Amino acid sequence: MPLDTFFTIEVNGLKGRKLFDTYPTDDEIEKAIRDMFPQGYIYDQFADENIYPIAQVKKIYKLKDKE
């Protein structure tokens, strides 16, 4: 069964929109964090605390189309 492998960056459990063919570089991961957390954190007014980003790279498998 032929598979395609992709990588995606998740920041605090929120999936990124971009799929990478190879493992993303540190610069690409940092850019994804800056896009979601422009100030470096998000202030949670209900908990009265700052939420800081945690990034993970996830590996995704997809079936290749049969031709």
Summary of the structure (lengths in Angstrom):
residues: 67
radius of gyration: 15.4
end to end distance: 13.0
largest distance: 55.2
contacts: 134
relative contact order: 0.34
helix: 16%
strand: 40%
